[in-house]
Amino acid sequence: ATLRIEPNKAQRESERAFAEVANKGLVEFDEKLERGRIKSRDVIGFPVAHEAARLGLSLSEWEPMLYKAMAVTEDELEKEIERTGYVKELGKAYGGKTLRIVRRGNFPVNLTMKLRNRPVLKDVGKVGENTIYGKYFERTTNIPPGELFVAPIEDSVNGEFYTRLPRMDERGTIEGIHVVFRNGRVVEATATKNEEALHYYTGLAQPETEPTKRVYEAQNTIAELGIGLNPILDFEKVTGNTLIDEKIKGIHIATGTNRRMGGNTPGAIAGIAVEHTDFIVGKVDTIVAT
């Protein structure tokens, strides 16, 4: 199980303050992306001590591991994509079939969704037209690389997922996550710890104002199906840095904004940033289109 490292009060407050400032800055950034005024962006994560501690490693152990993950080549990642066997199934779903994701056991996953004509993107560490199906012209790469991702048709997603992997950020650690979708919206979200934060990220919290009501409605919507495939990050633990954690082998499901990946939900409403929140689900048994 992932080692839990809780920030102290001062650390939590500093993270909250930083996130508030960052989100205000991202409003303008997201709006420029959506208008096409910004055509490319790079996002980079570096090793830090609290990430290492959450993995049960020292920083000196974590640094070379992450740098290896950052250095995985485009060719290696293309081979990983082919090795998963998901390309064919995603192609069927792009053509109109229903994609079903299943995991059996104590943390089950049973989700269905449509991807028809939505661009299926890949992050292989190269800025360019990174699609395997469809066309999309925002040039994006993350470091570390290693992900397939797509914005499902918003009202098509039904089912549920459980995950034993916590989500960690400035709102604290959320554990024991269970989320239920109906027609693309979250209708139920429970957690054994910090359910209040989960409700905020999934749009089930009580809005404070009329503008935030619209933001919460956006955050209540499915945003992304992601498939992590970085071969160095082949473990089921999380660092608390989503940029890294989403590249761990397995899937992640996101709620909120997705327009920058070809969906309909904007990055900002009435000058307020719409969160894009990834939940790391982990490895699944099957991803098949029928």
N, C-alpha and C positions, 0 to 999 in steps of 0.2 A: 504494500500500500504506500501511497505517496506520503512522505514525511510532511507534517503540517508545521509551517513556520508562520506564526501570526505576527503581524507588525504591532509595535507598541502604539500608544496614543499619538505621540508626536509624528511617527512615520505615517500613520493613517491620515492624519490631518494634512501633512505635506503632500501626500498622494492625492487627496481630495482636492486641495487647492490647485495643484498642477493640472488635474483632469478638468477642472472647471475652466481654467484659462485655455487649456489646449482645445477643449470642445468649442469655445467661442471662436478660436482661431480657425478651427476646421470648418465652421459654417461657410465662411467665404471661400475656403479652399474647395469644399465639396461643390459649391454653386458654380465655381469656375470650371471644375471638372465636367459637370453636367452640361454646361454651355459649350464645352469643347475648347475653352481658352487655354486649358492645361492639357497637354497631350501625353506626357509621360511622368512617371514618378518612381522613385526607388525607396524602399523601406528596409532599414537594416537593424538587426538586433545584435547586441554584443553581450558576452558573458558577464554576469554580475554575481555577487556573493549570495544574495538571497535565492536566486534561481538554483544555484548549486546546492544550497542547504535543503531546498525542497525536494531535490532528487537524491538526497543522502550522500552528496559528494562534497569534496573540498573544491574551492575555486580553481586550484591548480589541476584538479582532475577534470573539472567541467570545461575549462578553457580549450584544451586541445580537442575535446569531443565536439564542442560547438563549432570550432574552426574547421574541423573535418566536414561537418554538416554543411557549413557555408561554402566549402570548396568542392562539393560534389558537382561533377561536370554535367553539361547539357546531355551528352551522349548517355551517361550513366542514368540520368533521370528519365530519358526517353525509353531506355531498356526497362526501368522500373514500371513505367506506364504500361508497356506491353505485357510485362510479367503479371500484372494484376488481372488481366483478362477483362477489364471493365470497359475498354474502348468500344468494343462491339456492342455491349449492352447500352452504353450511353448513346451510341449512334442510333440504335433502335428507338430509344426514348426521344431523341432529337427528332426522329421521323414521326413520332406520334404515339408510340406504345407507352404503356404505364410502367414506370420503374418501381420495383419493390425492393426494400432493404429489410433484411431479417437478421436478428441475432437471437439465439435461444439461450436459456440458462437463467441465472439469478438476476441479470440486468438486461431484460429483453428489449429488442428493438423490432418494431413492425410499422413501417412507413411506406406509403404509396404516394407517388407524385408524377406530374407531367412535366416534360421539358420541351415540348414541341417548339422548334425554331429558336430556342434560347441558346446563345453561344455557349459552348462548353470550352472553358479556358484551361490553360495549363501554365504553371509557373515552373519553368525549368532553368531559372537563373539568367534568362536572356530577355532584354527589352526588345519588343517587337510585336507583331500580330500573333499573339500566342493563343490561337484557337485550334482545337482539333475538329470541331464542327461549328459551322456558322462563321460570321465575320463580326469582328469587334475591334475598334481601332484605338482604344486606350492602351498605351504601352506601359505595362506594369510588371515589376519584378520585386520579389522579396529576398532578403538574405538573412537566414538560410532559405533556399528554394525547396521546391518539391511538393506540388499540390495540383490536383485537378479540382476545378470548382465551377459551379453553375448556379444561376438564379432560377429556381423552379417557377413554373406558372403559379402565381400567388394563391389562387383559390383552389388549387388542385391537390394540396397536400393534406393527407389524412393519416391518423395513426398516432403512435407514441414512441418515446424512447426513454430509457433509464440509463444513467451512467454512474459508475462508481468513482469517476474522476472528478475532482472538485474544480470549481472555477474560482480563481483568486485575482482580485484587483483592489482598487481603492475603496470599494464598498464592502470589502472583507471576503472571507472564504464561504462559498456556497457548497454544501455537501448533500449527498443523497438526492440528486436531481431527477425529477420525473416530469416530463412535459407531454401534453396531449394536444394534437392539432385536429381541427375540424374545418374543412374547406380553407385551409391555409392560415387559419388564425389559431392562436393559443387559447384553448378553452379551459385548460387546467394546468397548473404548474405548482408542484410541491417540492419541498426540500426538508431534509432532516436538520439542516442548519442554515440560518440566514435566508429564510423564505422571503423576507421583505425585499431583499436585493433581487432575488429571482423574479418577483412580481414586477419590480421596476423594469428589468431588462426584457421581460416578456409582455409588457404593456398592461398588466393586470392591476397595477397600483392605482390608487385613487388620484386623479390629476388635480393639481393645485390651482390651475387657471384654465381658461378656455384654450389658449395656445398650446399648453402642455397636454391637454386632452387629445389634440390632433397628433402630437408627437407620440404619445403613448399608444394611440391607435396604430401608428406606423410601426412602432416597436412590437406590437402584438402580432405582426405579420411575418410569415416565413421569409427568409432572405436568401439562404444559401444551403446547398449541399456541397461539402468539401471532402476530398479524399486525400489524406496525407500520404506521402510515399517517399520521404527522404530515408535512404537506407541506413544512415547513421543513427537516426532517431527511431529506432525500432524497439520501443519500450512503452509500457502503459503507465507512465507517470507524467505529471505536469510540472512545469517550472513557474507558472503564473504569468508568463509572457506569451500572449496569444500568438504573436508573430512566429514564435518557436513552436508552441504546442500544436498549432494547426498543421504543422509539417510532420508530426508524429504519425507513424503508420496506423491507419484506421480512418474513421470518418469524423467529421464535425458538422453540426447543424447550427445555423445562425438565424437570428431574428433581426428585424429592423431594416435599415437602409440597404439597398442592393442595386440602385440605378447605375453605379459605376461599373457593375459587372453585367449589365444588360437587363436588369429588372425594372420594376415600376416605382419602387419606393424611394423617395428623394433623400438626400443627405441632410437637409435642413428644412424646417417648416417655421414660418414666421420668425426667422432669425434664430431659431433654437436647433441645435444639432440633434439629428436622429441617430441614436446609437446603433451600431452594428455589433451584435454580441454573439460570439462563437461559444458553443458548448462542445467540449471534446468528448465524443461518445466512445471512441476506441474501435477496436477491430470488430467486424461483423462476419456473419456466416455466409450470406449471399447478397449480391446486388444483381438483379436480373430484370430484364424488360420483357413484358408479355402483352 
